[in-house]
Amino acid sequence: MPRLARRLRRRMSELGMSQTELATKCCLTSADLFDDSEHPNITRERIARILMHCKAEPGRSAARVITFRELRVLATVLRVSPEWLAGHDESRDPVMWDPLADVHRVEQILHLINEHETAASELLIWSEYLISSLETTEFMHRHHEAMFSELDALGANADKRKIVQIYDTIGNARRKRLLDGKRKDRKLIQLIFSSDLERMAQGKDEYTGIPKKIRKDCLENVGSLMDRPSLGVEMVVVNEQQAGRSKRAFRDYDSVGVFDESLVMWRYHSGRIAWSKSPEHTRLWRRKLNNLRQTGLSGSLTSILARLSSQSK
């Protein structure tokens, strides 16, 4: 209960939500989640009794237990996962999220990312493409549409619109967080293979349908972000010849990111996301990413981006 109470208080503070506001939203959400007569009644008094566990000595009137249904309602209103709110240990096995199967977990994913980013000194990401934080809004949307274009071929147009909207939402939130510039002591480093950056610049493969101007504007945007030291952003264009066999470790994914050694998150080509807090997983992937980082191309990023922009077709 003490850990749950502290996380509850912290999340309420992040959202600027009072006990009365939380109770009101819980009442509405409880009725929506559970259509039987057993839906929990989370009042302001009940919330206050839970929060009493934030004290060293909670007192006799403090809540003794919390039911799973109460936990689910609170987590839904606070837009976090029940596992996080309860403080359950997620370090043993990777957690998988299929955006098409559970669209409501977007806020939980963003909360997970933001929480670990806030605590981390370095966020190290490899990706087959520019991460959304560095892309322009228009380029990002068109790229997401291209990435999941196979759903059109399968006649799953509604699923495609859904998954594009989900990743647009995540991308826009991540870009806004970067540009807010509140974390001046955190480094965000993207690793990308030179051939992947060249495919984008030259409009090949999934970039074929994206107009030259949109691609060029996006590359210029990357350059402008690198010119703002306060953002703490760095890009490493990886020399694939030097990377050698280490590239094979990434073939099943389109991105892998490590937050210090507290969290590793990766995405499959299908769009499914997985993550782990296991020290073994995080250390393994940080080591792989750091090895890749050592094979960056020589020359300034500005000159590399300028060359790629001139190659745009």
C-alpha positions in Angstrom: 0.0 0.0 0.0 2.7 2.6 0.7 4.2 2.2 -2.7 0.8 2.4 -4.4 -0.1 5.5 -2.3 3.1 7.3 -3.3 2.6 6.6 -6.9 -1.0 7.6 -6.7 -0.1 11.0 -5.1 2.7 11.5 -7.6 0.5 10.9 -10.6 -2.3 13.1 -9.2 0.3 15.9 -8.9 1.6 15.4 -12.5 -2.0 15.7 -13.8 -2.9 18.5 -11.4 -5.8 16.5 -10.1 -7.4 17.0 -6.6 -8.9 14.2 -4.6 -12.4 15.5 -5.3 -11.7 15.6 -9.1 -10.2 12.1 -9.0 -13.2 10.7 -7.1 -15.6 12.3 -9.6 -13.8 10.8 -12.6 -13.5 7.4 -10.8 -17.3 7.3 -10.3 -18.0 7.8 -14.1 -15.2 5.4 -15.2 -16.3 2.7 -12.7 -19.8 2.6 -14.2 -18.3 2.4 -17.7 -15.9 -0.4 -17.0 -18.2 -2.6 -15.0 -21.8 -2.9 -16.0 -22.8 -5.0 -13.0 -23.9 -3.9 -9.6 -20.4 -4.7 -8.2 -18.6 -1.7 -9.6 -16.4 0.0 -7.0 -17.4 3.3 -5.4 -14.2 5.2 -5.1 -15.1 8.3 -3.0 -12.9 11.2 -2.0 -12.8 9.7 1.5 -11.6 6.4 0.1 -8.8 8.1 -1.9 -7.8 10.0 1.3 -7.6 6.8 3.2 -5.3 5.3 0.5 -3.1 8.4 0.5 -2.6 8.1 4.3 0.0 5.4 3.5 2.3 8.2 2.1 3.0 9.0 5.8 5.5 7.1 7.9 2.6 6.2 10.3 -0.6 6.0 8.3 -3.0 5.7 11.3 -5.8 3.3 12.0 -8.2 4.7 9.5 -5.9 4.2 6.5 -7.0 1.8 3.8 -5.9 -1.8 4.5 -6.3 -3.3 1.0 -7.3 -2.3 -2.5 -9.3 -4.5 -4.8 -8.3 -5.3 -8.4 -11.4 -3.4 -9.7 -10.5 -0.3 -7.7 -6.9 -0.6 -9.1 -8.2 -0.8 -12.6 -10.5 2.2 -12.2 -7.7 4.3 -10.7 -5.2 3.3 -13.3 -7.7 4.1 -16.1 -8.5 7.6 -14.8 -4.8 8.3 -14.2 -3.8 6.9 -17.6 -1.2 4.5 -16.3 -1.0 0.8 -16.2 -2.4 -1.1 -13.2 1.0 -2.9 -12.9 2.8 0.4 -12.5 0.3 1.9 -10.0 0.5 -1.3 -7.9 4.3 -1.3 -8.1 4.4 -4.8 -9.4 7.8 -6.0 -10.5 7.9 -6.2 -14.3 11.5 -7.1 -14.6 11.2 -10.9 -15.1 9.7 -11.1 -18.5 9.2 -8.7 -21.5 5.8 -7.1 -21.7 4.2 -7.0 -25.1 1.6 -4.5 -26.4 -0.4 -4.9 -29.6 -1.8 -1.4 -30.5 -4.6 -2.9 -32.6 -5.7 -5.2 -29.8 -5.6 -2.5 -27.0 -5.8 1.0 -28.3 -6.5 2.4 -24.9 -3.0 1.7 -23.6 -1.4 4.6 -25.6 -1.5 6.9 -22.5 0.1 4.1 -20.4 2.9 3.7 -22.9 3.6 7.4 -23.0 3.6 7.5 -19.2 6.1 4.6 -19.1 8.4 6.3 -21.6 8.2 9.7 -19.8 8.8 8.3 -16.4 12.0 6.5 -17.4 13.1 9.4 -19.5 12.7 11.8 -16.6 15.0 9.6 -14.5 17.5 8.8 -17.2 20.7 10.7 -18.0 20.9 9.1 -21.5 18.3 7.8 -23.9 20.1 5.7 -26.6 18.0 4.7 -29.6 18.7 2.7 -32.8 16.0 2.9 -35.5 15.6 2.1 -39.2 14.1 5.6 -39.6 14.2 9.0 -38.0 12.6 8.9 -34.6 9.4 10.9 -34.4 10.9 13.5 -32.1 13.2 14.6 -35.0 10.6 14.4 -37.8 8.4 17.1 -39.1 4.7 16.5 -38.4 3.8 16.1 -42.1 6.7 13.7 -42.8 5.9 11.6 -39.7 2.3 11.1 -40.7 3.1 10.1 -44.3 5.8 7.8 -43.1 3.5 6.0 -40.7 1.0 5.6 -43.6 3.7 4.1 -45.7 5.0 1.8 -43.0 1.6 0.1 -42.6 0.5 0.3 -46.2 0.4 -3.5 -46.4 -2.8 -3.3 -44.3 -4.4 -1.6 -47.3 -3.4 -4.5 -49.5 -5.1 -6.8 -47.0 -8.3 -4.7 -47.1 -7.8 -3.7 -43.4 -8.2 0.0 -44.1 -9.8 0.7 -40.7 -6.9 -1.1 -38.9 -4.4 1.0 -40.8 -6.1 4.3 -39.9 -6.2 3.1 -36.3 -2.5 2.2 -36.0 -1.4 5.3 -37.9 -3.4 7.5 -35.5 -1.9 5.7 -32.5 1.7 6.2 -33.7 0.9 9.8 -34.8 -0.4 10.5 -31.2 2.8 9.0 -29.6 5.0 10.8 -32.1 3.4 14.2 -31.6 3.6 13.8 -27.8 7.3 12.8 -27.9 8.1 15.8 -30.2 6.3 18.2 -28.0 8.2 16.9 -24.9 11.5 17.3 -26.7 10.8 20.8 -27.8 9.6 21.8 -24.4 13.2 21.5 -23.4 12.6 20.9 -19.7 15.4 18.3 -19.4 18.6 20.1 -20.0 20.8 17.4 -18.5 19.5 14.4 -20.5 21.1 13.2 -23.7 18.9 11.8 -26.6 21.1 9.9 -29.1 19.8 8.3 -32.2 21.7 5.7 -34.1 20.8 5.1 -37.7 22.5 3.1 -40.5 23.7 5.2 -43.4 21.7 3.2 -45.9 18.5 3.8 -44.1 19.1 7.6 -44.0 20.0 7.5 -47.7 16.8 5.6 -48.6 14.8 8.4 -47.0 16.8 11.1 -48.7 16.5 9.4 -52.1 12.8 8.5 -51.7 13.3 4.7 -52.0 11.2 1.8 -50.7 8.6 3.1 -48.2 9.6 6.7 -48.9 8.7 6.5 -52.6 5.4 8.2 -52.2 6.6 11.0 -49.9 7.3 14.2 -52.0 10.9 15.4 -52.2 10.2 18.7 -50.5 8.7 17.0 -47.4 11.7 14.7 -47.2 14.1 17.6 -47.6 12.3 19.8 -45.1 12.5 16.9 -42.6 16.3 16.5 -43.0 16.8 20.2 -42.6 14.7 20.1 -39.5 17.0 17.4 -38.1 20.0 19.7 -38.8 18.3 22.6 -37.0 17.6 20.5 -33.9 21.2 19.4 -33.8 22.2 23.1 -33.8 20.3 23.6 -30.5 22.6 22.3 -27.7 20.0 22.9 -25.0 17.9 20.0 -26.5 20.6 17.5 -25.8 20.1 15.7 -29.1 22.8 13.8 -31.0 22.6 11.7 -34.1 25.2 9.0 -35.1 25.1 7.8 -38.7 26.5 4.3 -38.5 29.0 3.0 -41.0 27.6 -0.4 -41.9 30.9 -1.8 -43.1 32.4 -1.2 -39.7 29.3 -2.4 -37.9 29.6 -5.8 -39.7 27.8 -8.7 -38.1 26.4 -6.6 -35.2 23.8 -5.4 -37.6 22.2 -8.8 -37.6 21.1 -8.3 -33.9 18.6 -5.7 -35.1 17.1 -7.5 -38.0 13.8 -8.5 -36.3 13.1 -4.9 -35.1 12.6 -1.5 -36.5 13.8 0.3 -33.4 15.4 -0.4 -30.0 15.8 2.1 -27.2 17.5 2.0 -23.8 16.9 4.4 -20.9 20.2 4.2 -18.9 19.9 0.7 -17.6 16.3 0.9 -16.2 14.3 0.1 -19.3 14.7 -1.3 -22.8 11.9 -0.9 -25.4 11.8 -2.3 -28.9 9.3 -2.4 -31.7 8.7 -5.2 -34.2 8.0 -4.5 -37.9 4.4 -5.5 -37.3 4.0 -2.4 -35.0 3.9 -4.4 -31.8 5.9 -2.9 -28.9 7.7 -4.8 -26.2 9.7 -3.6 -23.2 11.6 -5.0 -20.2 13.0 -3.6 -16.9 15.2 -6.7 -16.5 18.8 -5.6 -15.7 20.0 -8.5 -18.0 18.0 -7.2 -20.9 18.8 -3.5 -20.5 22.6 -4.1 -20.0 22.7 -6.4 -23.0 21.0 -3.9 -25.3 23.0 -0.9 -24.0 26.2 -2.8 -24.7 25.0 -3.6 -28.3 23.9 0.0 -28.9 27.2 1.4 -27.5 29.1 -1.0 -29.8 27.1 0.3 -32.7 27.8 3.9 -31.6 31.5 3.4 -32.0 31.1 2.8 -35.7 29.8 6.2 -36.6 30.8 7.8 -39.9 33.5 10.4 -39.8 32.7 14.0 -40.6 30.2 16.4 -39.2 26.5 15.5 -39.1 25.8 18.8 -40.9 27.9 17.8 -43.9 26.3 14.4 -44.0 22.8 15.8 -43.9 23.7 18.4 -46.5 25.0 15.7 -48.8 21.9 13.6 -48.4 19.6 16.6 -49.0 21.4 17.3 -52.3 20.8 13.6 -53.2 17.0 13.9 -52.7 15.1 12.9 -55.7 
